Amino acid sequence: MALFGKKKSDIPPFGPPSDPYGAPPAMDPYGQQGYGQPQPPPMPYPDPGQQGGDYGNQRFEQFPSSPPSSDYGGDDMKGRVEEVAEAIIDEKWNELMKDMNKVIEWKDRSDTELKRLAQEIVNLKERFEGLHKGILGKISEYDQNLKGVGSEIKAMEMTFQKILPTFTEGVNKLERFTKRAD
């Protein structure tokens, strides 16, 4: 007899079915065209030594969510980006330092020039004060000389006042004398 009410002839022979989906061999499209049976992709199975129930972690370890960066050159790319960034920063920093050095040199030259001009102004001020004192000295000397000349002129005036009447009287006498002799 058969199992569970079926005849032994109705039970298919032992072995894999011709189609994983239960289609009879005549309806298998792959078999008719000479192709082999399609195989489903292998499924990851937990390690027999592992405790059951930790299947999710096994899958995570086998298929990481992000690929290792070295597989796709990520570490190399990151290093290259860092190198380029450092090169750009170094270049800009060097340009900035050159500009800063130019500014510092300009500041030093300006400070030196400013000190020189300040000293020149002090020297000019001293010369001007010396010239001013010299001019004032000469003016006071001229004033003294003019006072002396003025007193001499007054002395001459006094002398002329005394001599002039006598002189005019002598000229008048001489004039009368010459008129008579003619």
VEXTOR-109860 format. One record per residue (C-alpha): y, z, x. Coordinates in steps of 0.05 Angstrom, whole numbers, plus 5000, padded with zeros to 4 digits. Each point is the difference from the previous one (the first is absolute). Last residue first. Layout:
// residues N
YZX...
This chain:
// residues 182
890248046694500450645037502650384940494049824958495250205055503250695004499650104925492649825001498750465058503350574965495949864937493649985041501850675033501350314931493549734975496350315059503450674991498350004926492949775016498450525053499550624957496949684940495749585046497350635032498550314933496649374979496149995065497750724988498149814929496149415026496550465050498250484944497149424960496149745060497050705010498350054926496949315004495850215060497650624963498249584940496649505045495850575028498550264929497949294981495749945064496450664985498949804927497149345023495450345050497750514947498549434952496349625054495850605016498650124926498249264992495450045061496550614971499249664932497449385033494950415039497850364936499549324964495949735058495450604996499049884926498749265013494750175052496850504954499949494943497149475047494450485022498650194928500049274979495349825056495350574981500349814926498649275017494150225042497550444944500849444950496349515045494650525010499550084925499349254991494649985053496650614967500249664932497049375028494650415034498750384935499549344962494949745049496250655002499950034923497649284996494650125053497950654965499449644934496149435032495350495034499250414936498549374961494949805053496750684997499649964925497149305004494950225052498150604958499549554939496149455035495649874939493850385022504250505040503450234937493550244969499649734930503250404945495950234940493950145043493449684976494150375031503450675006502849954930493249794973496750605032505550454973498749754930492450115006500650745013495650154940493550015038499650395065499549555059493749875039498149414956506549665020503649774938499049294978505249465009498649424953497749355029503149404965495749714944495149475022500149324968493049724994498849425045502649314985495449424985503649754939494950244950499550685031507450124999500849834927494450474977498349774929492949795015498850645038501350434939506750374997499650755010506750125033497050085069496749334990492949845023497950714988497850395060492750165004494350254956497649494948503449994933496850424944497949564940493049895029498750745001501150044925505550434975499450644960503050495049496049775058494849514985493050044982
